[in-house]
Amino acid sequence: MIDQITVDKIINAAQIVEVVSDFVTLRKRGVNYLGLCPFHDERTPSFSVSPAKGICKCFSCGKGGNAVNFIMEHEQLSYYEALKYLAKKYHIEVIEKELSAEEIAQKNDRESMLALNKYAQGYFSNILHHSPEGKNVGMSYFHERGFREDIIKKFQLGYSLDQRDAFSAEALGKGYKKEFLVKTGLSIERDGGKIYDRFWGRVMFPVHTLSGNVIAFGGRILKKDEKAAKYVNSPESEIYHKSNELYGIFFAKQSIVKHDRCFLVEGYTDVISMHQSGVENVVASSGTSLTKGQIRMIHRFTENVTVIYDGDAAGIKASIRGIDMLLEEGLNIKVVLLPPGEDPDSFAKSQNASDFIAYIDAHQSDFIRFKTGLLLEEAGKDPIKRAALIGDLVRSIAIIPNSIIRSVYVKECSSLLDVDEKLLYAEIGKVHLAKQEREAVAPARETSTPAPSPDAESMPNTGNETQKPVSYKNQDEERNIIRYLVRYGDQVLYYLKPDEESAEVPVTVGQYVLDELARDNLKFEHPLYVKLLELFENNASNPGFVAEHFFGQHPDPQVSRLATDMLADKYVLSKIHSKMSKIEEESDRLIELVPRVMFEYKNKLLLETMKAKMSELKKANEQNDIPLQDKLMQEIGTLNIIKSQLAKTLGERIILKL
């Protein structure tokens, strides 16, 4: 556990713009910052960060919160793990009590797997630098590849001994569990329960997340063995999803933002060699076709991607589909073919950074033009192949979201292929129509409910089923009240003078709300809103209490996320607009607005009560119960009087109790 003083120190030090900027490219928009949401796929920025309020929020998917919430969501960490992450970022010492054996056992799998991978990286690096085999075999290989010592340390490269269970035995001896050795893929369990190293006899390349955690490894074999794979990679696990990761992104993200361009290559050594030559804005897809998750990660930092090819025709054709996905994301794609016999690794070693960039700039080609030339060369004069080529290019152009860019490509392809522009537009229209038809069918499939199986009722709840959110009759009115409590709870609403001799007493928004509810004996239904009321009541008298900060930075994620939702302003008026005329802020009208939301809540309760009484009266009439009819008529008359009073006096206290 982390003591509250340290927690407060971490929260106060964590600047929301700095924290989010580690993962999202932000641009100033008025008093706030705007960027592409890291939690869902989007092309138009809707992720807003407010430095003044210390919160972030996506106005498309709704995710957000304070700095701790953001790290929890983005890195999939627990509350205390996120605090430790921020403490490390801001160099705040965290002293925790020593964990008991029971507490260690309760640590979740993810934390245990990350800890094991961190240990493994240190172990492999230590073997590389200090063991005789590591230096003679592993380090010799890296030196032969031309890697400098500083680059080897930067990428945390390592070596796994040429022994079947050297690492596994060492890790078990250090107290790491067999379960997590197998789950991370560092070890393989054979029949009989014995485990062996997955990467034995290989040089090691750790794979890092955006935040620098080691989540996987790639291992390259050095001895000649036709039966063994040249590269072995970590399998998918709870912490590693290959389709969402890019090799080198941790080391490249700042340079990508700085240069507003990302170089995309294929392998580990390509990335490392380019870094060594001084080109750091480079990532690798690790030999696989690009995925939407990887493309979305690139798009967080730049819209400009240059794909570097080594001239292998088969490899280029295989990767074209992935580049089409880049186009669909709205990215600007350039392609570079290196000189014959060169790949990014070898070419980077023969160039310094300025020469490398100069070559790229001189030889890069727009992707559509590059693809046209590539396919034209293959099609030759064969009319069937040329028709297929046109269809292929049309599909690539059709997925580009920007209509102006599409029109430019249509004009250029029309000229290159000697095809009428109208024909190309007609084919693009067909592609769009087919896509719309597919999208129209998809929701119907998703919403259709399959017939329940005969044993459905007896099946246990696995926790994976989508739970329908519980709805409360007055939750909208309750939410409106809570919103003012969160935003302005500590602000003075008015001053009350009990008598002529007494001094004026300030009444805050929060105190007004609590008094109104208490005097009329009203209780909220929604449990989260009830919790916020209780939190305010118990903490409002604390020195330095500010409702906005208290709720926005609350350790309970439910509380802080709700507060973020209520504190976030989707639109902010520009400075020019503010200079032109005096704008009345919401905070200037609290004396009008707060009583109004209280009135709306009470009016809703009143109408519900009247409806219930009318229903009872109907039954009494059917049963010919005269005494009950008289009683209900009297109560309904009283309720009508109260209703009239409510309509006239928005801010006055109205007693609902009969």
N, C-alpha and C positions, 0 to 999 in steps of 0.2 A: 504494500500500500504506500501511496505517496501522501505526505502530510499536506494539509490544506494551505499552509503558507507557501509551500513550493508550487502547489497547483495554481494558486493565485499569481505567483511570480511568472509561471509559464504562460498563463492566459494573457496577462498584461503585456508580456514581451512579444507574443505572437502577433505580428502584423498581417492582417488578412490578405493584403495585396501581395506581400512578399511570399506568403505561404502558397497562395494559389498560382503565383507566377512561376513557381518551380515546375508546374505541370501544364499551365495554360498561358498562351500568349495573350496579354491584356492590352487594350488600347483605351486611353482616357476618353471618357464621354461625359462631359460636364463635370460634376463632382464625383462621379463614379467611374468604374472601369468595366469594359465589356470584352467578352471573348467567347470562343466556341465551347459549349458545354462538354466537359470530359466524361459525363455520365450517359450521354446518348448521342446518336448520330445526327448531326445537323450541319447545314451549310451556311445558315444565317446566324450570327452570334446572338444568343439570348441569355448568356450567363453573365449576370451582373454582380459586381463586387463593390461594396460600400465601405471605404476606409473609415468614414466617420462613425458608422454603426458597428464596424467589425464583423460584418456578415457577408455571405455570398448567396445567390439564389438563381436558379435557372427558371425563367418564366415560361419555358416550354415543358420540361419534364417535372418541375417543381422541387428538384433536389437542391439542397443547400444547407446553410447553417453557419456556425462560427468556424474559426480555424481548426478547432479540435474535431468538429463534426466533419469538416471537409476531408481531413486526413483519415478519419475513421472510414468514411465512405470510399475514398479514392484508393487507399492502400489496404482496405479490408482489415482494419486493426480494431482491437478493443479500445475502450475509452482510455485505459491506463497505458496501453501500448502507444496510442496516439499522443498522449502527454509526453511520454518518454522520447518519441520521435521529435516533437517540437522542442523539448528540453535540449536534445542533442544539437538541433539546428541553431538554437540561440545560446548555446554554451552555458546552460544552467545545470548545476550539479543536482542530481537526484539521488538522495540517500534513502534506500528502502530497507525495511527490516529483512533479515534473512528468512527465506521461505522455508517452511517446514516440509517434511516429506509429503504430507497430505496436500499441501498447497502446490507443490511441484507437480504432483500427479494430476491436479485439476487444470493445469495449463492446457490450453486447447491445442489440437493437432497442428494447426497452422503455425503457431508460435514455436512449437517444438521442431517442426520441419525447417523453419527459417533458421533457427538456432543451429541445427545440425548442418545445414548447408554452409552457414558462416564458418563453423568449425572445419568442415571439409575443405573449404577454400583455403583457410589458413594452413591446414595440414598439407595440402598439395603444393602450396607455395613454399612451405618450409622444406619439403622433400626436394623440390627443384633447386633451391638455393644452398642447401646445407648437406644433403646426403651425397655420398660418392656416385651412386647410380643416377641421381637426379642431375648432378652437375655434368657427368660424363655423357649421359644420353639425352635428357630433356633439354638442358641448357645449351648443349652443343647444337641441337636441332634449331633452337630459336636463334642462336648466333649465326648458323648457316643461312637462316632465312633473312638475316640482316637486322634483327630486332635489337635495339639498344636496351641497356639495363633499365633505364627509367621507364621505357614503354612496357617492358615485361612486368615491372612493378605496378604501373598505372592500371593495366588491364588484369592484374592479379592472376597472371598465368601460373600454371603449376605442372606437376608431374606425378603420375600414379605409378608406384613401384610395380615391376614385372613379377608380381607374386599374386596368386589367386585371391588371397584374403587379407593382405597386409593392412589395407585401410579399415575393413570391417572389424578385424580383430582389435585394432587400435581404438576405434570409435566405441566398441563395446566395452573395452577396458576403461575408457573415460566416462562411462556411465550412460552413454546414449543408447536408446532402446532399439532393439532389433526391428520392432514394428515400424519405426520412422526411417530406419535405414532402407527398408523395403519400400515404404510409401514414397520416399523421395526418389527412389530409383538408383541410389548410390550403390545398393547391394541387390543381389538377386538370390532368392530363396530356392534351393533345389529340393528334390525329394529327400525326406528324412529331416527336413528343417534346418539344414546347414546353409549358411549364407556365404556368398562369394562376391568379390568386387566386380561391379559392372565395367569399370574403366581401367582395369589393371594393364600396365605396360603402355600407357598412353600419355601424351602431353595434354594438359587440361585448359579449357577455355571456359571460365565462369560466365553465366548469362545473368545480367543485372536488370532489375526493374527500373522505372523512372527515378525512384528514390534511392537506388543503390543497393537494395537487398539482393543477395544471390539466391536465385530461385531454380537454377538448373545448371548443367554442365554439358559441354561438348568435349569429346575426347578423340584425339587422332592417334592412330597406331603408327609406330615408327619402324618396326621390323617387317620384313616381307612375309606376308601370310595370305595366300590366295583365298583361304576359307574365312578369314576375318574381314569385317567391314572396315573401310578406311576411316570412317568417322562413326562414332557411337554417341547418341544424344540421350539426355534424360527423358524418361517417358512423361506423359501427361500426369499431373498430380493435382492435389488440392491447391497448391501454390503456383503451379506452372501450367499455363495453357499456351502452347506454342503459337497458336493463331493470333494471340494478343500481344506478342512480344517481338521486339526488334533488337538484334544484337548491336550494342554500342550506343543505344539511345541515351543511357545515363550520362555517357561522356560527351555526347553530341548535342544535347538539347539547347545549351546556351549558345553554342556556335551557330546552330540552325536559326535561332531567333536573331542573332547578331547579323548574319549574312542574308537572312530571309530566303534561304535555299537549302534543300536537303539533297545530298547525293545518295543514291540507292545502288548498292552493290550486292554481291551474292554471298560471300563467305567471311568467316572470322578474320583471316589473314589480310583480306582486302581492306577491311576497316582499320586494322592495326597498322598496316603499312601507310595508309593515307594519313592517319594521325601522326605517324612518325615523320612524314614529309611536311607536316604543318597544316594539313587539310582536316579539320576536326568535325565539320558538319556532315558526317557520313554515317549511315546505318546499313545493316545487312538483313535480308530476309532469311538468312541461314539456309539457302538452298531450296526453299519451298516457294510455291506460288504465293503471291501477295494475297492477304485476306482483308476483309473489311475492318477488322479490329486493328491491324497494323496500319492501314491507310488512315483510319481515324486518328491514330496516335501521331502520325506525321502531320496531319492537318491541324492539330492543336498548335503547332509551332510555325508552320509556313504553308503557303499555297503553291510554292514553286519547288518542283521535284525534277532532278536530272538523273536519269537512269543510265548507268555506265555499263556497256557491254564489251566483252572481250573478243567479239567477232565470230563466235561459234553460232552458226546459222540455226542449228537445232535448238540451242538454248534460247535464242532470241524468239523464235516462233512459240516456244513453250511459255514464255513469259508475257506474250502480248495480251492474253486474257487479263492478267493482273493489272496491266497498264490501262486497259479499258476501264477497270474498276476505279483507277485513279482519276480518269476523266469524269466518270460518273459522280465522283465526290466533288467535282468542281475545281480540281487542281490543275495547274499549268504544267504540262509535261514536256520535257526536252529529252532527247536521246543522244548519246555519244558512243561512237564506235572507236575503240582504241586501235592503234596500229597493229598490223598482223603479227601474231605471236606474242602479243602483250595481254596481260590481264591487269585489273586495278592494283593488285599486289606488286607485280613486277614493274609496272609503269610508274607507280608512286615512288619506288625505290630509286629510280633513275631521274627523278624530278624534284625540285624544291616546290614549295607551295605556290609561288607566283607563276612558275613555268607550268605547273599542273593546271592551275586555273586558266591561264592564257590558252592552253591547248583546248580545254573544255569549251571556253567561250568561242574559240575560232571554229570548232568542229561540231558543236551541238546542233541538232536539228529538231524542228517541231515534230512531235510524235506522229501526227496525222500525215505529214509530208513524208516522214521516214517510213511509216507503214505502207503508204501508197507505193513508194519506190521499191520496197522489199517485195510486195506482192506482185507488182508489175513485172519485176524481173523474173519471178517464178512463173507467172501466167504466160509471159511471152505473147504470141499472137493467137493463142487458143481462145476462141470466142466463149466457150463454156467456162473456162477458167477466169476469163476477164469478167464475165457476168457474176461469177461467185465472188470475185474480188470487189466488184461494186457493192454487192450485198454486204460483204464484210465491213467495208469502209462506212457504208450507210449506218450500220449498227453502232459503230464507234462514234460517229458524229451525232447520232440520235440521242445518245445517253448524256451528252454534254448539257448541263443545266442552263448555261447562259445562251440565250437565243442569238445575241449579237455575234458571239464567237462561233456559234453553229453556222450562221450565214456566211461568215468569212471562209470557213472550211468548205462549205458547199461550193462557193465561187472558185476556190483553189482546186478542189477535186474535179470540178466540171472542166476546168482548163487542162489539168494533167491527164484526165481520162478521156477527154473529148466527148463528154456526155452533157446533155441539156440539163441546166439547173432545175428546170421544172420536174424532170424525171427524178432527180435526187430528192427534191422536196416531197414528191409524191411517195417515194419509198420511205422517207423519214416519217411521214404521216402515218404510214401503215405500221411502222414499228411502235410509234406512240399509241396508236389505237389498240394494238395487240397488248401492250403493257397495261393500258387502262382496263381492258377486259379481264386480264389476269388479276389485277388489283381489286376489281369489283367482285370477282368470284371468291378471292381469298378470305375476306371478312365473313362471308356466309358460311364457309367451311369452319372457320374458327369459332363462330358463335353457335353452330349447330350442336345440339346436346344429344350425345349418344344414349341409347336406351340402357337403363341400368341393368347390370347383370343380376341373376337370381340371388347371388350371395352378397350383393353390394352392401346391404344393411349390416351384415355380420362382419364386414371387413374392418380392421382396425384403422384408425386415423394415423397416417404416417407423418403428418405435419407438412406435407408438400401441397396439399389441396389449397386452392385459392379460397380464402375466407371472405365472405361478403361482409363489408364493413357494417357495423351496427349503427342504425339510424335512431336519433332521438328527436322527439317531436319539436322541441324548441332549440335545437342545436344552432340554427342560424342566428337567432336572437341572442343566445348565450355567447356565441362567437363574437358578435359585434361588440358586446360589453367587454369581453376579455381583450379584444383588440385595443380598446382605449386604455385598459388596465396595463397592458404590456408596453404600449407606446408612451403613455402619459401618466401612469399611475402615481408617480411621485410629484407631479406638477400641481400647483395650487389651482383649484377650480374657482373658489370664491372665499371671502372672509366672513366669518360668522361672529356677530357681537351678541353674546347671550343677554346682556343687559347694559344699561347706560354706563355703569361704573366699571364694567369689565373691559379688558383689552380685546381687540379683534383676534379671533382664532382662525388660522388658515385651515381650510378643508381641502384636502387633495382629491384628485380624481378617484384614486383607489379607495380613500376613506368614504367618499360619497357613495360609491358603488356598494361597499360593505354595509354602510348604514342603511341604505335603501332596502337591501336584501334582508338584513336582520330585523328591521322594524316591521316588515310585512311577513316575516317568517317564510321567506322564499328560498328554495333550494334548487341549485342547478342539477340537471340530470347527467350531462356528459361528464364522465369520470376525469378526463384530462382537464376540462375547464374547472371542475371542482378542485383539482390538485393545484392549479395556478392560483385560484382564490386563496386557498390555504397557505400556499407559499408566500403570497403577498402579505397576508394577515400576520404571518409569523416572522416576516423579515423586514417589513416596511419601516419599522422603528429603529433598525440598525443604523449606526452612523455611516454617512456617505452612501446610503441606499439610493440607487438609480434604477428604476424599473427596467428600462431598456437594456442596460448592461447586465442586470441581475438575471433576467430571463434569457437574453441572447447568449450569455456565456454559461448558462446553467449546466452542471455535469450530466443531468438526465437528458439524453439525446431527444426524447419525445418532447420535452419542455423547450429545449433550445431550438429544435427544428420548427416547432409551432411558432415560437417567438420570431424566428427568422422570416417565416412566411408572413407574419403580421407587421414586421418592421420594414420589409422590403418595399421599395417604391419602384414600380415598373417604369414610370416616366418621370423625368426630372426636367423642369423648365430651364432653358438656356439662359446664360447671363444676359444676353441681348434682350430677351423677352422680359426679364426681371427689371432691367434698366428702363424699359419703355413705360412700364406701368407698375403701380404698387399691387403686388399679388397678396391676397389674403390667405395665409396659411391655415391649415386645419387646426394647428395649435392655438391660433388666435380666436377660434370659434368654439372652444371646448365648453363654455358655459351654455351654449346652445345645443351642441351635438351630443354631449354625454347624457344630459337628461332625456334627449330624444330617444336614444337607444334603450334607456331604461323604460321609457313610455312604451316603446314598441314591444319590449319583452313582457311588460305587465299587461298590455292590451292583448297579446297573444294568449296569455294565461287566462285572462278574463273571458275571451271569446270561447276558449275551450271549456271553461267552467259553465258558461251560459248554454253551450251546446249540450253538455251533459245534463244540465237541469231541464232543458226542453225535452230531452229524451225521457227523463224520469217523469215529467209531466204527462207526456203522451201515454206512458204505461199506466199512470194513475188514473187518467181519463178512461182508458180501456177497462180498468178494474173498478171504475166508479168509486174510487177512494177519495171522498170529499175532503176529509181533514188533510190528507197528504197534498191534494190539489191546492188547497188554500195556502199551505206552508210553502210549496214550491212557487206559487204565484208571487208570494211576498218576497221570496229570495230573488226571483228573477227581476222583480221591480227594483230591488236594492242594487242588483248588478247593473241594471240600465242606468241608474243614477250615477254609479261609479264610472260607467262607460262615458257618460256625458262629461263628468268632471275630468276624466283623462283627456278627452278631446280638447278641453279648454285650457288645461294647465299641464303643459309638457314637463315642466321642471318641478312641480310640487309633489310632495309625497302623498301617495294615495293608498289607503288601507284596503287590501283586498279581502281580508278575513271577514266573514259574515258573523 
